[in-house]
Amino acid sequence: MNNRQLFLDHVAQTSPKPIGIEMASAEGVWLTDTNGKKYIDGIAGFSVCNIGHGNPAVIKAVQEQAAAYMHVIVYGEFIEQPQVAYAKLLTQYLPPALNCVYFTNSGAEATEGAMKLAKRITNRTKIIAANNSYHGSTQGALSVMGDEYFRNAFRPLLPDVYHYDYGSDELIEAIDSATACVIIETVQAESGVTAPSEKWMKALRAKCDQHCVLLILDEIQAGFGRTGTLWAFEQYDIVPDILLLGKALGGGMPLGAFIAYQRLMNTLTYAPVLGHITTFGGHPVSCAAGKAAFEELIAHTEWINNIPSKAAILKTRLQHPSIVSVNCFGLWMSVQFASPKMTQAVAHACVQNGLVTDWFLFAPDRIRIAPPLIITEEELHRLCDMVLKSIDEQKK
């Protein structure tokens, strides 16, 4: 029996039609399957691999930390140097109000911790979220997900959660003195890379301040340079009360975090003690890998500085009569077609032509373009060639 059948039989599936590439290796922006076929990674593992695959500094950090120690005790009891060093480094590149890091296993767990923290601080239960938002698929995170198709099969979920359109006046108007927190993505990912106006973001921050409501910004996909700045919120001249990170945070290893002011975070340490706890969150190998990846990102300033010129290539090259529209924010693009059927056909053809792409949860008529930030202009042109070729093949 081949590995594909074993994969289908024994690995729990998430969809009826997985991409199904059998991986052999990955380096830079390239993936290689077991038949030796190479693919450009056009989605960077859903923004996990912002600095590409197989970075030597990250590999070295993983190997050295694995040799020193891996798991030793539940999170928060021992002083583990990789956690301390990475938390210190992260906060050096964040505003002073974001100076305390709680490491988790994933972005979804960061969402869970942030919601608990907001309830603990405010002693309120009302949560406001946005339609077409994605914050993870655990039950708490699912409760704030902005799509009833995905929520409905798992009800009852958390009560007192209210959804409004992203960027709408209605969302801001709904914030009141009973609200614990507002949780939104700084740039919405799964609606097809949707960005709000600066005016709206500042009005949202002001309304939260007016009612002592915590503003949670989810940068699990938007963070670490994806939007053209280290953090997307920098482009809106606001600071969240709680920041959610994941994906690229671990440099390819599993890692998430919610970050807040230390005085606020300390409320999880009493009444009850162990107000939030995790066994493997902030795993020392993951923290070592993440720190090495972050150091690489901030050392290679050109990776973020060159994003505007690379985005310009995408916007200039990806023009075709079959393309309805594009959304682009940094090195992050959605390409819209006339129907989800057309999108699926183009995405499938892209894989056949050597480019890994995919669609969006709440925008099935769009394909995702989000390659590693290290992609060269030559590789980016090859990516565009593959997309255009895949579109043309649908006419035959």
C-alpha positions in Angstrom: 0.0 0.0 0.0 1.4 3.4 -1.0 1.9 6.3 1.4 -1.0 8.3 -0.1 -3.4 5.6 0.8 -1.9 5.2 4.3 -2.2 9.0 4.7 -5.9 8.8 3.8 -6.5 5.8 6.0 -4.6 6.6 9.2 -4.1 10.4 9.3 -7.2 12.3 10.3 -8.3 14.4 7.4 -9.5 18.0 7.3 -11.1 18.1 3.9 -12.3 15.7 1.2 -9.5 16.8 -1.2 -6.1 17.6 0.4 -3.4 18.9 -1.8 -1.7 15.6 -1.4 2.0 16.4 -2.2 4.3 13.8 -0.6 7.1 15.9 0.8 10.8 15.0 0.6 12.5 18.3 1.4 12.2 22.0 1.5 14.7 24.8 1.1 14.3 28.5 0.6 11.1 29.1 -1.3 11.2 25.6 -2.9 9.4 22.4 -1.9 10.5 19.0 -3.4 8.3 15.9 -3.5 9.3 12.3 -3.3 9.4 12.1 -7.2 11.9 15.0 -7.3 9.4 17.5 -8.6 10.0 21.1 -7.3 7.3 23.6 -6.3 7.4 27.2 -5.3 5.8 27.6 -1.9 3.3 30.3 -2.8 1.7 30.5 0.6 4.7 30.0 3.0 2.9 27.3 4.9 0.1 29.8 5.5 2.6 32.5 6.6 4.5 30.2 8.9 7.6 30.2 6.8 8.2 33.9 6.3 11.9 33.5 6.2 11.7 30.4 4.0 12.5 26.8 4.6 15.7 25.3 6.0 17.3 28.5 7.3 20.7 27.3 8.7 20.5 29.5 11.8 17.1 28.0 12.7 18.3 24.5 12.1 21.4 25.1 14.3 19.3 26.5 17.1 16.9 23.5 17.0 19.8 21.0 17.1 21.6 22.8 19.9 18.5 23.2 22.1 17.4 19.6 21.5 20.8 18.4 22.6 20.7 20.5 25.7 17.1 19.8 26.9 13.6 19.5 25.5 10.5 19.3 27.8 11.4 19.4 31.5 8.3 20.6 33.4 5.0 22.2 32.9 5.2 25.8 31.5 6.0 28.5 33.9 7.8 26.6 36.7 11.4 26.4 35.6 13.5 29.2 34.1 14.1 28.0 30.6 16.6 30.2 28.8 15.0 29.9 25.3 11.7 31.2 26.6 13.3 34.1 28.5 15.6 35.1 25.7 12.8 35.1 23.1 10.3 36.9 25.2 12.9 39.6 25.9 13.8 39.9 22.2 10.2 40.2 21.1 9.3 42.9 23.6 12.3 44.9 22.5 10.5 45.3 19.1 7.1 46.0 20.6 5.6 49.1 22.3 6.2 49.4 26.1 2.5 48.4 26.7 3.3 45.0 25.3 6.0 43.8 27.6 4.9 40.4 28.9 4.7 37.3 26.7 2.6 34.1 27.4 3.8 31.4 25.1 1.3 28.8 23.8 1.4 25.9 21.4 -0.5 27.6 18.6 -2.3 30.7 17.5 -5.7 29.2 18.5 -4.4 28.7 22.0 -3.2 32.3 22.1 -6.8 33.4 21.2 -8.1 31.2 24.1 -5.7 32.7 26.6 -6.4 36.3 25.5 -10.1 35.9 25.9 -9.6 34.5 29.4 -7.3 37.4 30.2 -9.8 39.9 29.0 -12.6 38.4 31.1 -10.3 38.2 34.1 -9.2 41.8 33.9 -12.6 43.4 33.2 -14.9 41.0 35.1 -17.2 41.2 32.0 -18.3 38.5 29.5 -19.4 40.3 26.3 -17.1 39.8 23.4 -17.3 41.6 20.0 -15.8 40.0 16.9 -16.0 40.5 13.2 -17.8 38.6 10.5 -15.4 36.7 8.2 -12.8 36.5 10.9 -10.6 33.6 11.7 -8.9 33.1 15.1 -8.5 29.3 15.3 -10.8 26.4 15.6 -10.8 25.4 19.2 -14.2 26.0 20.8 -13.5 29.4 22.3 -11.7 30.5 19.1 -14.5 29.0 17.1 -17.0 31.1 19.0 -15.4 34.3 17.8 -14.9 33.0 14.2 -17.0 35.1 11.9 -18.8 32.5 9.9 -21.9 30.5 10.8 -21.2 27.7 8.4 -18.2 26.7 10.5 -19.7 27.5 13.9 -23.1 25.9 13.5 -22.2 22.2 13.7 -20.5 22.7 17.1 -23.0 24.7 19.0 -23.5 25.5 21.8 -20.4 27.7 21.9 -19.4 30.6 24.2 -22.4 32.9 25.0 -22.3 36.6 24.8 -20.3 36.8 21.6 -21.5 39.3 18.9 -20.4 39.6 15.3 -20.5 42.7 13.1 -19.0 43.5 9.7 -15.3 44.2 9.8 -14.7 47.9 9.3 -18.3 48.9 10.0 -19.7 51.6 12.2 -22.0 49.0 13.7 -19.1 47.2 15.3 -17.8 50.3 16.9 -21.3 51.4 18.1 -21.8 48.0 19.8 -18.9 48.6 22.2 -20.2 49.5 25.6 -19.5 49.2 29.3 -20.5 45.6 29.4 -17.9 44.6 26.8 -14.8 42.7 27.9 -12.9 42.9 24.6 -13.0 43.4 20.9 -11.1 40.8 19.0 -10.2 41.5 15.3 -7.5 40.7 12.9 -5.4 43.8 12.1 -5.7 42.7 8.4 -8.4 40.0 7.8 -6.8 37.0 6.3 -9.5 34.5 5.4 -11.9 37.1 3.8 -9.2 37.5 1.2 -6.7 40.0 2.7 -9.1 42.7 3.7 -7.6 45.8 5.4 -9.6 48.5 7.3 -9.1 52.2 7.0 -6.8 54.0 9.4 -9.7 56.2 10.4 -11.8 53.2 11.4 -8.9 51.6 13.4 -8.3 54.8 15.4 -12.1 55.1 16.1 -12.1 51.5 17.3 -9.2 52.2 19.6 -10.8 55.3 20.9 -14.2 53.6 21.6 -12.4 50.8 23.5 -10.6 53.3 25.6 -13.8 55.2 26.3 -15.4 52.1 27.9 -12.2 50.4 29.3 -12.6 47.6 26.8 -9.5 45.6 25.9 -8.6 45.6 22.2 -7.2 42.3 21.0 -5.4 42.4 17.7 -4.8 39.1 15.9 -1.6 39.2 13.9 -1.1 35.5 13.7 -0.9 35.7 9.9 -0.2 39.4 9.5 2.8 39.6 11.8 6.5 39.3 11.2 6.8 41.5 8.2 4.0 40.0 6.0 2.3 43.4 5.5 5.4 45.4 4.9 6.1 46.4 8.5 7.2 44.2 11.3 3.7 44.4 12.9 0.7 45.4 10.9 -0.7 47.7 13.7 2.3 50.0 13.2 0.7 51.2 9.9 -2.4 52.3 11.8 -0.6 54.2 14.6 -2.4 52.3 17.3 -1.4 49.8 20.0 -3.5 46.9 21.1 -4.0 45.9 24.7 -3.3 42.3 23.8 -1.5 41.1 20.7 -1.9 37.6 19.3 1.0 35.9 17.4 1.5 32.5 15.9 2.5 31.1 12.5 5.9 32.7 11.8 6.5 33.1 15.5 8.0 29.7 15.8 10.3 29.8 12.7 8.6 26.6 11.5 8.1 25.0 14.9 4.8 25.0 16.7 4.4 28.2 18.8 1.9 30.9 19.6 1.7 33.8 22.1 -0.5 36.4 23.6 1.3 39.5 24.7 0.1 42.3 27.1 1.3 44.6 29.8 2.8 42.7 32.7 0.4 44.1 35.3 -2.5 42.9 33.3 -0.9 39.5 32.6 -0.3 39.0 36.2 -4.0 38.7 36.9 -3.8 35.1 35.6 -1.5 34.2 38.6 -4.1 34.5 41.4 -7.8 34.0 42.2 -7.4 31.3 40.9 -3.7 30.4 40.9 -2.8 28.8 37.6 -5.5 30.9 35.9 -4.0 29.8 32.5 -1.7 26.8 32.2 -0.2 24.7 29.5 2.2 21.7 29.4 4.0 22.2 26.2 3.4 25.9 25.5 6.7 27.7 24.9 8.5 24.5 24.3 12.2 25.3 24.5 13.0 23.9 21.1 10.2 26.0 19.5 11.4 29.1 21.4 14.9 28.6 20.2 13.8 28.1 16.6 11.5 31.2 16.8 14.2 33.4 18.3 16.7 32.4 15.6 14.1 33.0 12.9 13.2 36.4 14.4 16.9 37.4 14.6 17.3 36.4 10.9 14.3 38.6 10.0 15.5 41.7 11.8 19.1 41.2 10.6 18.1 41.0 7.0 16.3 44.3 6.8 16.0 44.0 3.0 13.4 41.2 3.4 10.8 43.6 4.7 12.2 46.8 3.0 11.8 45.1 -0.4 8.2 44.1 0.1 6.7 47.2 -1.7 8.7 46.5 -4.9 7.8 42.8 -4.8 4.1 43.6 -4.2 4.3 45.9 -7.2 5.5 43.0 -9.3 2.5 41.0 -8.2 0.1 43.8 -8.9 1.7 44.5 -12.3 2.0 40.9 -13.5 -1.2 39.4 -12.2 -3.5 40.9 -14.7 -5.7 38.7 -16.9 -9.3 38.9 -18.3 -10.3 36.0 -16.0 -9.1 37.9 -12.9 -12.0 39.8 -11.4 -10.1 41.7 -8.7 -7.1 41.5 -6.4 -6.5 42.6 -2.8 -2.9 43.2 -1.8 -1.4 44.3 1.5 2.4 43.8 1.6 3.5 40.5 0.2 0.1 39.1 0.7 -2.5 38.9 -2.1 -5.8 37.4 -2.9 -6.8 36.9 -6.6 -10.5 36.7 -7.3 -12.1 34.7 -10.1 -15.7 34.5 -11.3 -16.6 31.5 -9.2 -15.2 29.1 -6.6 -15.2 26.4 -9.3 -12.8 28.5 -11.4 -10.7 29.2 -8.3 -10.4 25.5 -7.5 -9.5 24.7 -11.1 -6.8 27.4 -11.1 -5.4 26.3 -7.7 -5.2 22.7 -8.9 -3.5 23.7 -12.1 -1.0 25.8 -10.2 0.0 22.8 -8.2 0.4 20.7 -11.4 2.6 23.5 -12.8 4.8 23.7 -9.8 3.2 26.3 -7.5 1.6 25.7 -4.2 -1.4 28.0 -3.6 -4.8 27.6 -2.0 -8.1 29.4 -1.5 -9.5 31.4 1.5 -11.9 30.0 4.1 -14.4 32.9 3.6 -13.5 33.8 0.0 -13.6 30.5 -1.9 -13.5 32.5 -5.2 -10.0 33.8 -4.4 -6.5 32.1 -4.5 -3.9 33.0 -2.0 -0.4 34.4 -2.9 1.8 34.8 0.2 5.3 33.4 -0.6 8.2 33.6 1.9 9.5 37.1 2.3 12.9 36.0 1.0 11.6 35.2 -2.5 13.7 36.9 -5.2 12.3 39.0 -7.9 13.2 36.3 -10.4 11.4 33.7 -8.4 8.4 36.0 -8.0 8.2 36.4 -11.8 8.3 32.6 -12.2 5.4 32.5 -9.6 3.4 34.9 -11.7 4.1 33.0 -14.9 2.8 29.8 -13.3 -0.4 31.6 -12.1 -1.1 33.1 -15.6 -0.3 29.7 -17.3 -2.7 28.0 -14.9 -5.4 30.5 -15.8 -4.9 30.1 -19.5 -5.2 26.4 -19.2 -8.8 26.8 -18.1 -9.8 28.1 -21.5 -8.7 24.9 -23.3 
